[in-house]
Amino acid sequence: MPEPIIDIRNLKKSFDHLAVLKDVSLHVDKGEVVALLGPSGSGKSTLLRCINLLTVPDGGTVRVGEQSITFGAGKGSKIPGDKALSSFRANTGMVFQQFNLFPHMTVLQNVMEGPLTVKKLDKPSARTNALALLAKVGLADRADYFPEMLSGGQKQRVAIARALAMEPAVMLFDEATSALDPELVGEVLNVIKSLAAEGMTMILVTHEIAFARDVADKVIFMRDGVVVEAGPPSVVIDAPEREATRAFLSHFNKG
């Protein structure tokens, strides 16, 4: 069996003595889509931020692809420098609740910026790739628009294209639809669904239960900083074994 593309072992993180992640372990295979479910404050977003080291864990090991970093007081653990952090993060693309687009740049320039400045790609290649990605997310006709001219759903699709422009091995979505008006959610979910169909490895923090059931290969339910239940959607969403999972899902219409 090939090694998982993401391997998280015994991850711990506290903020001001509050333990947000308590010995969390999980793995994600190449091409797998994993949905992280759970109430607010359960540690889902912190886990996602620890995977690409936007938040530095207090303990445990994070491996993405062939790069592995161990944190804590044990042997071989140290906080990596900026260069090592940048190299590690290059494996992951992250899409946040807020779009974080550069307001003074056009849509096309936003998508080109990372490859130009970080990967030192030549401008014609960066432009060609960016236009192809905008077409992929259904925004080829908005290339010369500025972010203020777009709807929330369009901004989020630009943010997805921008993350994809760095050619990450893994995409991380932190409640990518939670800031959108309900009528705009579907257009973003459709892009994520198409990425799943193409075999992109993804971890999604989401409250879209029906979408998670439809798209995810594995669902992980978290509460109070621990993994309560993990398995295929047919088990965790449709027939959960743990009372905490059942109580959480009872608040949603899963149809």
SERO-4910 file (N, C-alpha, C, O; in steps of 0.05 Angstrom, whole numbers):
BEGIN
 pado doro    nc1    nc2    nc3   cac1   cac2   cac3    cc1    cc2    cc3    oc1    oc2    oc3
  Met    A     17    -24      0      0      0      0     18     25      0     37     27     15
  Pro    A     11     45    -17     27     70    -17     22     85      9      1     82     22
  Glu    A     42    101     17     39    117     41     18    139     36     15    149     14
  Pro    A      4    146     57    -15    169     55      0    194     48     23    198     56
  Ile    A    -13    212     33     -1    237     26      1    257     49     18    274     51
  Ile    A    -19    254     68    -18    269     93    -19    250    116    -35    231    117
  Asp    A      0    253    135      1    236    159      5    254    183     26    266    186
  Ile    A    -16    255    200    -15    271    224    -14    253    248    -32    235    251
  Arg    A      5    256    266      8    238    288     10    254    315     28    271    318
  Asn    A     -8    248    333     -6    258    360     -4    288    362     12    299    377
  Leu    A    -20    302    345    -18    331    343    -31    344    368    -53    337    377
  Lys    A    -17    364    379    -26    378    402    -22    408    397     -3    417    386
  Lys    A    -43    424    406    -40    453    405    -57    466    426    -81    458    430
  Ser    A    -45    484    441    -60    499    462    -56    529    457    -36    538    447
  Phe    A    -77    544    465    -76    573    465    -82    583    493   -104    578    503
  Asp    A    -63    597    506    -67    607    533    -78    585    552    -97    589    566
  His    A    -64    562    551    -70    539    569    -96    525    562   -104    506    576
  Leu    A   -109    534    540   -133    519    531   -125    500    509   -115    508    488
  Ala    A   -128    474    515   -120    453    495   -141    452    473   -164    445    477
  Val    A   -133    460    449   -151    461    426   -149    435    409   -169    426    398
  Leu    A   -125    424    408   -121    398    395   -108    379    416    -87    386    428
  Lys    A   -120    356    420   -111    338    441   -103    311    428   -120    293    426
  Asp    A    -78    308    420    -68    283    411    -84    273    386    -93    250    386
  Val    A    -86    290    366   -102    283    342    -84    269    322    -62    278    316
  Ser    A    -93    247    311    -79    232    290    -99    226    268   -122    219    272
  Leu    A    -89    229    243   -105    222    220    -87    219    196    -64    229    196
  His    A    -97    205    175    -82    204    150   -101    208    127   -125    201    128
  Val    A    -90    218    105   -105    223     80    -90    210     57    -67    217     53
  Asp    A   -103    193     42    -90    181     19    -91    200     -5   -108    218     -6
  Lys    A    -73    195    -24    -73    211    -48    -99    209    -63   -109    186    -67
  Gly    A   -111    231    -70   -137    231    -84   -161    229    -67   -184    229    -76
  Glu    A   -157    228    -40   -179    225    -22   -190    252    -14   -176    272    -12
  Val    A   -217    253    -10   -230    277      0   -240    271     28   -256    253     32
  Val    A   -231    287     47   -238    284     75   -253    308     84   -244    331     81
  Ala    A   -276    304     96   -293    325    108   -289    325    138   -293    305    151
  Leu    A   -283    349    149   -281    352    178   -306    365    188   -313    388    180
  Leu    A   -321    352    205   -346    362    216   -342    366    246   -325    353    259
  Gly    A   -359    383    257   -359    386    286   -369    414    294   -369    432    277
  Pro    A   -376    418    319   -386    444    328   -364    465    328   -340    457    328
  Ser    A   -371    490    329   -351    511    332   -334    507    357   -345    499    378
  Gly    A   -308    511    355   -291    507    377   -281    479    381   -268    473    401
  Ser    A   -287    462    361   -278    434    364   -250    429    356   -238    408    361
  Gly    A   -237    449    342   -209    446    334   -205    441    304   -183    437    295
  Lys    A   -227    442    289   -225    436    260   -207    455    245   -189    447    231
  Ser    A   -212    481    248   -197    501    234   -168    501    244   -149    505    228
  Thr    A   -164    498    269   -136    497    280   -121    473    268    -98    475    262
  Leu    A   -135    450    266   -122    427    254   -114    433    225    -92    427    217
  Leu    A   -131    446    210   -125    453    182   -101    472    181    -84    468    164
  Arg    A   -101    492    199    -79    511    199    -53    498    208    -31    507    200
  Cys    A    -54    477    224    -30    463    232    -19    446    209      5    442    208
  Ile    A    -36    437    192    -27    420    170     -8    436    151     11    425    141
  Asn    A    -14    462    146      4    477    130     20    497    146     33    515    135
  Leu    A     20    494    173     38    508    191     32    538    192     50    554    200
  Leu    A      8    547    185      0    574    192     -2    577    222      3    598    233
  Thr    A     -9    555    235     -7    553    264     13    531    270     11    509    260
  Val    A     32    538    287     53    518    294     44    501    317     38    511    338
  Pro    A     43    474    313     34    456    334     54    457    358     77    464    355
  Asp    A     43    449    381     60    446    405     73    419    407     94    416    419
  Gly    A     61    399    394     73    372    394     61    356    372     40    362    361
  Gly    A     75    334    365     65    316    345     81    319    319    101    334    318
  Thr    A     73    304    299     86    304    273     66    310    250     44    299    250
  Val    A     75    326    232     59    333    208     76    325    184     98    335    180
  Arg    A     65    308    167     78    301    142     59    306    119     36    297    119
  Val    A     68    321     99     53    325     74     72    317     52     94    329     49
  Gly    A     64    298     36     82    288     15    107    275     28    104    258     46
  Glu    A    130    283     20    155    272     31    167    289     53    187    282     64
  Gln    A    154    312     58    165    330     79    151    326    105    126    326    107
  Ser    A    167    322    126    156    316    153    170    334    173    194    338    172
  Ile    A    154    344    192    165    361    213    153    352    240    129    347    242
  Thr    A    171    348    260    163    340    286    165    363    305    184    378    305
  Phe    A    144    366    322    143    389    341    143    378    369    135    356    375
  Gly    A    152    395    388    152    388    416    180    387    427    199    397    415
  Ala    A    182    376    451    208    376    465    225    352    458    248    350    468
  Gly    A    216    333    443    230    309    437    253    312    418    258    334    407
  Lys    A    268    291    414    291    291    396    282    296    368    262    286    358
  Gly    A    298    313    354    293    318    326    271    338    320    263    342    297
  Ser    A    261    351    341    239    371    337    250    399    339    264    406    358
  Lys    A    243    415    320    249    444    322    231    459    303    221    448    283
  Ile    A    226    484    310    209    501    292    225    508    268    247    519    270
  Pro    A    215    501    244    231    507    220    234    536    214    217    552    223
  Gly    A    255    543    199    259    571    191    240    578    168    225    562    158
  Asp    A    241    604    160    223    614    140    225    599    113    205    593    101
  Lys    A    249    592    105    253    578     80    241    551     81    228    542     62
  Ala    A    245    537    103    234    510    106    203    511    108    190    494     97
  Leu    A    193    531    121    164    535    123    152    539     95    132    528     88
  Ser    A    165    557     80    155    563     53    155    538     35    136    533     20
  Ser    A    176    522     38    178    497     22    156    478     30    144    465     13
  Phe    A    152    476     56    131    457     66    103    466     57     87    450     48
  Arg    A     98    492     59     72    503     52     66    501     22     43    501     14
  Ala    A     87    499      6     83    497    -23     68    472    -31     56    471    -53
  Asn    A     67    453    -13     52    428    -18     22    431    -15      7    415    -25
  Thr    A     14    453     -1    -14    456      5    -25    482     -5    -12    503     -3
  Gly    A    -49    482    -16    -63    506    -22    -86    509     -3   -100    490      3
  Met    A    -90    533      8   -111    537     28   -130    559     20   -123    580     10
  Val    A   -156    553     23   -177    571     17   -192    577     43   -202    558     57
  Phe    A   -195    602     50   -206    610     76   -235    619     73   -246    620     51
  Gln    A   -247    625     96   -274    636     96   -275    663     82   -293    667     65
  Gln    A   -256    679     88   -253    705     74   -235    702     50   -217    685     50
  Phe    A   -239    718     30   -227    713      4   -198    723      3   -181    711    -11
  Asn    A   -192    745     17   -164    755     19   -152    761     -8   -128    756    -12
  Leu    A   -168    770    -27   -157    778    -53   -144    806    -51   -151    822    -35
  Phe    A   -124    810    -69   -112    837    -69   -131    856    -84   -135    853   -108
  Pro    A   -141    876    -70   -162    893    -82   -152    910   -105   -167    918   -123
  His    A   -126    916   -106   -114    934   -126   -106    918   -151    -96    930   -170
  Met    A   -110    892   -151   -102    875   -174   -127    864   -187   -148    859   -174
  Thr    A   -126    860   -213   -148    847   -227   -149    817   -219   -131    807   -206
  Val    A   -171    805   -227   -174    776   -221   -150    761   -233   -139    744   -219
  Leu    A   -143    767   -258   -121    753   -270    -95    758   -255    -79    739   -251
  Gln    A    -90    782   -247    -65    788   -233    -64    774   -205    -43    766   -197
  Asn    A    -87    772   -192    -89    758   -167    -80    729   -170    -65    718   -154
  Val    A    -89    716   -192    -82    688   -196    -53    684   -205    -40    664   -199
  Met    A    -42    704   -219    -15    703   -229      6    709   -207     29    700   -210
  Glu    A     -2    723   -187     17    735   -168     35    714   -155     60    717   -154
  Gly    A     23    692   -144     39    672   -130     60    659   -148     83    658   -141
  Pro    A     52    648   -171     72    637   -189     94    656   -198    117    648   -201
  Leu    A     87    681   -201    107    701   -209    127    707   -187    151    706   -191
  Thr    A    117    712   -163    134    721   -141    147    698   -125    170    700   -116
  Val    A    133    676   -122    143    654   -106    157    633   -123    180    624   -116
  Lys    A    145    625   -145    156    604   -162    174    616   -184    187    600   -199
  Lys    A    175    642   -187    191    656   -207    185    647   -235    202    645   -252
  Leu    A    159    641   -240    150    633   -266    151    657   -285    145    680   -276
  Asp    A    157    653   -310    157    675   -329    128    685   -334    109    669   -331
  Lys    A    126    710   -340     99    723   -342     81    710   -363     57    705   -357
  Pro    A     90    703   -387     72    690   -406     61    663   -396     38    657   -400
  Ser    A     78    647   -384     69    622   -373     49    625   -350     29    612   -349
  Ala    A     55    645   -332     37    650   -310     10    659   -320    -10    652   -309
  Arg    A     10    676   -341    -15    686   -352    -31    663   -365    -55    661   -360
  Thr    A    -18    646   -380    -31    624   -393    -44    605   -373    -67    597   -375
  Asn    A    -28    599   -352    -38    581   -331    -61    593   -316    -81    580   -310
  Ala    A    -59    619   -310    -80    633   -295   -106    634   -311   -128    630   -300
  Leu    A   -104    639   -336   -128    640   -353   -142    612   -354   -166    610   -354
  Ala    A   -125    591   -355   -136    564   -356   -150    558   -329   -171    545   -329
  Leu    A   -139    567   -307   -151    562   -281   -177    578   -278   -197    569   -266
  Leu    A   -177    603   -288   -202    619   -287   -224    606   -303   -247    606   -296
  Ala    A   -217    594   -326   -236    579   -341   -246    555   -326   -270    548   -327
  Lys    A   -229    542   -311   -236    518   -296   -257    525   -274   -275    509   -269
  Val    A   -255    549   -262   -274    557   -241   -296    574   -253   -312    585   -238
  Gly    A   -298    575   -279   -321    589   -292   -319    619   -292   -340    632   -293
  Leu    A   -295    630   -292   -292    659   -290   -274    670   -312   -261    691   -308
  Ala    A   -272    656   -335   -255    666   -356   -263    694   -366   -246    709   -374
  Asp    A   -288    700   -364   -298    726   -373   -295    748   -352   -303    771   -357
  Arg    A   -283    741   -329   -279    761   -308   -250    767   -303   -243    779   -283
  Ala    A   -232    759   -321   -204    762   -317   -195    790   -312   -177    795   -296
  Asp    A   -207    810   -325   -199    838   -323   -215    853   -302   -212    878   -300
  Tyr    A   -232    840   -288   -248    853   -267   -230    856   -242   -211    842   -238
  Phe    A   -238    875   -225   -226    878   -199   -244    864   -178   -268    862   -183
  Pro    A   -233    855   -156   -249    840   -136   -275    854   -128   -295    841   -123
  Glu    A   -274    881   -126   -298    896   -116   -321    893   -136   -344    899   -129
  Met    A   -316    884   -161   -336    881   -181   -349    854   -181   -366    848   -198
  Leu    A   -340    836   -163   -349    808   -163   -368    803   -139   -368    817   -119
  Ser    A   -384    782   -143   -400    772   -120   -383    756   -101   -360    750   -108
  Gly    A   -393    750    -78   -378    734    -59   -370    707    -70   -348    697    -66
  Gly    A   -389    694    -84   -383    668    -95   -361    669   -117   -345    652   -118
  Gln    A   -362    691   -133   -341    694   -153   -314    699   -140   -294    689   -149
  Lys    A   -314    716   -119   -288    721   -104   -277    695    -93   -253    690    -95
  Gln    A   -294    677    -83   -284    653    -71   -274    634    -93   -254    619    -89
  Arg    A   -286    635   -116   -276    618   -139   -249    629   -149   -232    613   -157
  Val    A   -245    655   -148   -219    666   -154   -198    657   -134   -176    650   -141
  Ala    A   -206    657   -108   -188    648    -87   -180    619    -91   -157    611    -86
  Ile    A   -199    602   -101   -192    574   -107   -173    573   -130   -153    558   -129
  Ala    A   -178    588   -151   -160    589   -174   -132    598   -166   -112    587   -175
  Arg    A   -131    618   -148   -105    628   -139    -90    606   -124    -65    603   -127
  Ala    A   -104    591   -107    -90    569    -92    -81    548   -111    -59    537   -108
  Leu    A    -97    541   -131    -90    520   -151    -66    529   -168    -51    512   -178
  Ala    A    -62    555   -171    -41    565   -188    -13    557   -178      6    556   -193
  Met    A    -11    551   -152     14    542   -140     19    513   -143     39    502   -133
  Glu    A      1    499   -157      3    470   -162      8    454   -137     27    438   -136
  Pro    A    -10    457   -117     -6    443    -92    -13    413    -95    -29    405   -112
  Ala    A     -1    397    -77     -8    369    -77    -35    364    -62    -49    345    -67
  Val    A    -42    383    -44    -65    381    -27    -79    408    -26    -66    429    -25
  Met    A   -106    407    -26   -122    431    -22   -136    430      5   -148    409     11
  Leu    A   -135    452     20   -148    454     46   -169    476     44   -163    498     36
  Phe    A   -194    469     52   -216    488     51   -226    493     79   -237    474     92
  Asp    A   -224    517     89   -233    524    117   -260    538    115   -261    563    114
  Glu    A   -282    522    115   -309    533    113   -311    553     91   -319    576     95
  Ala    A   -304    544     67   -302    562     44   -328    575     35   -328    594     20
  Thr    A   -351    564     45   -377    576     37   -391    590     60   -413    600     56
  Ser    A   -379    591     83   -394    601    107   -399    631    105   -417    641    118
  Ala    A   -382    646     90   -386    675     89   -404    683     65   -408    707     60
  Leu    A   -414    663     50   -429    669     26   -459    670     31   -470    656     49
  Asp    A   -473    686     15   -502    685     15   -511    657      6   -498    645    -11
  Pro    A   -533    647     16   -542    619      9   -543    614    -21   -537    592    -30
  Glu    A   -552    634    -36   -555    628    -65   -529    626    -80   -528    618   -103
  Leu    A   -507    634    -66   -480    633    -79   -464    608    -71   -443    603    -82
  Val    A   -474    594    -51   -459    571    -41   -454    550    -62   -433    538    -65
  Gly    A   -475    544    -78   -474    522    -97   -452    525   -117   -440    505   -125
  Glu    A   -447    550   -127   -427    554   -147   -399    547   -137   -382    537   -153
  Val    A   -394    552   -112   -368    545   -100   -366    515    -95   -346    502   -101
  Leu    A   -388    503    -85   -388    474    -81   -385    459   -107   -372    438   -107
  Asn    A   -395    469   -129   -392    456   -154   -363    455   -163   -354    435   -175
  Val    A   -348    477   -158   -320    477   -164   -305    456   -148   -288    441   -158
  Ile    A   -311    455   -122   -298    435   -104   -305    407   -114   -288    389   -114
  Lys    A   -329    403   -121   -338    377   -131   -323    369   -156   -315    346   -159
  Ser    A   -319    388   -174   -304    382   -199   -275    375   -193   -263    358   -206
  Leu    A   -263    388   -173   -236    382   -165   -234    354   -153   -215    339   -158
  Ala    A   -254    346   -138   -255    319   -127   -257    299   -150   -244    278   -148
  Ala    A   -273    304   -170   -275    286   -193   -249    283   -208   -244    263   -220
  Glu    A   -232    304   -207   -207    303   -221   -185    289   -204   -163    285   -214
  Gly    A   -192    282   -179   -173    267   -163   -156    285   -145   -135    275   -134
  Met    A   -164    310   -140   -149    327   -122   -152    318    -93   -175    313    -85
  Thr    A   -130    316    -79   -131    309    -50   -141    334    -35   -130    355    -38
  Met    A   -162    331    -19   -173    354     -5   -182    347     23   -191    325     29
  Ile    A   -180    367     41   -192    366     67   -210    390     69   -202    413     65
  Leu    A   -235    385     76   -255    406     77   -266    409    105   -277    390    116
  Val    A   -263    432    117   -278    439    141   -305    451    131   -305    472    118
  Thr    A   -327    438    137   -352    447    126   -376    441    144   -375    422    161
  His    A   -397    457    142   -422    451    154   -443    442    134   -466    439    140
  Glu    A   -434    439    109   -452    430     88   -453    399     89   -438    385     75
  Ile    A   -471    389    105   -472    360    111   -479    344     86   -466    323     81
  Ala    A   -499    352     72   -506    337     48   -484    337     27   -479    317     14
  Phe    A   -469    359     25   -447    360      7   -424    341     16   -412    327      0
  Ala    A   -419    341     42   -399    323     53   -406    294     47   -389    278     40
  Arg    A   -431    288     51   -440    260     45   -436    253     16   -428    230      9
  Asp    A   -440    272     -2   -439    267    -30   -411    266    -41   -405    250    -59
  Val    A   -393    282    -30   -366    285    -42   -344    271    -27   -325    261    -39
  Ala    A   -346    270      0   -324    260     16   -321    229     14   -341    215     13
  Asp    A   -296    220     14   -290    192     17   -290    184     47   -297    162     54
  Lys    A   -282    203     63   -281    198     92   -290    223    107   -285    245     99
  Val    A   -305    218    128   -315    240    145   -303    236    173   -302    214    184
  Ile    A   -293    258    184   -281    259    211   -298    278    228   -300    302    221
  Phe    A   -309    268    249   -324    285    268   -307    291    292   -297    274    305
  Met    A   -303    318    297   -287    327    319   -304    341    340   -324    354    333
  Arg    A   -296    338    365   -308    354    386   -288    357    408   -274    338    416
  Asp    A   -286    381    419   -269    387    442   -240    378    437   -226    368    455
  Gly    A   -230    382    412   -202    377    406   -194    349    401   -170    343    399
  Val    A   -214    331    399   -207    303    393   -224    292    370   -245    303    364
  Val    A   -214    271    357   -230    258    337   -248    238    351   -240    219    364
  Val    A   -274    244    348   -294    227    361   -301    203    344   -305    181    354
  Glu    A   -303    207    318   -312    186    300   -301    192    272   -300    215    263
  Ala    A   -293    171    258   -282    174    231   -290    149    214   -291    127    224
  Gly    A   -296    154    189   -304    132    172   -317    143    147   -318    167    142
  Pro    A   -328    125    130   -342    134    106   -368    150    113   -379    146    135
  Pro    A   -377    167     95   -402    182    101   -426    164    107   -443    172    123
  Ser    A   -427    141     95   -450    123    100   -451    114    129   -472    106    139
  Val    A   -429    116    144   -428    109    172   -430    134    189   -449    137    205
  Val    A   -411    153    186   -409    176    204   -433    194    201   -443    205    221
  Ile    A   -443    198    177   -466    217    173   -493    202    174   -511    212    187
  Asp    A   -494    179    161   -521    166    159   -526    146    182   -549    141    189
  Ala    A   -505    136    195   -509    117    217   -487    120    238   -472    101    243
  Pro    A   -485    144    250   -463    149    269   -465    131    293   -487    124    303
  Glu    A   -441    122    303   -440    104    326   -440    119    352   -449    109    373
  Arg    A   -430    144    352   -426    159    377   -449    178    382   -459    191    363
  Glu    A   -458    181    406   -480    199    413   -473    228    407   -490    243    398
  Ala    A   -447    235    411   -439    263    405   -443    269    375   -451    291    368
  Thr    A   -437    250    358   -440    254    329   -470    256    323   -478    274    307
  Arg    A   -486    239    334   -515    239    329   -527    266    338   -544    277    324
  Ala    A   -519    276    361   -529    301    372   -522    324    353   -539    342    349
  Phe    A   -498    324    343   -489    346    325   -505    345    299   -515    366    290
  Leu    A   -508    322    288   -521    319    262   -551    324    264   -564    330    244
  Ser    A   -563    321    288   -592    325    291   -599    354    286   -623    360    282
  His    A   -580    373    286   -585    401    281   -587    408    252   -593    430    244
  Phe    A   -581    388    234   -580    394    206   -601    377    191   -608    355    199
  Asn    A   -611    389    170   -627    373    151   -608    360    132   -596    373    115
  Lys    A   -606    333    134   -586    319    118   -596    310     91   -582    296     77
  Gly    A   -619    319     84   -631    309     59   -616    319     34   -624    312     12
***
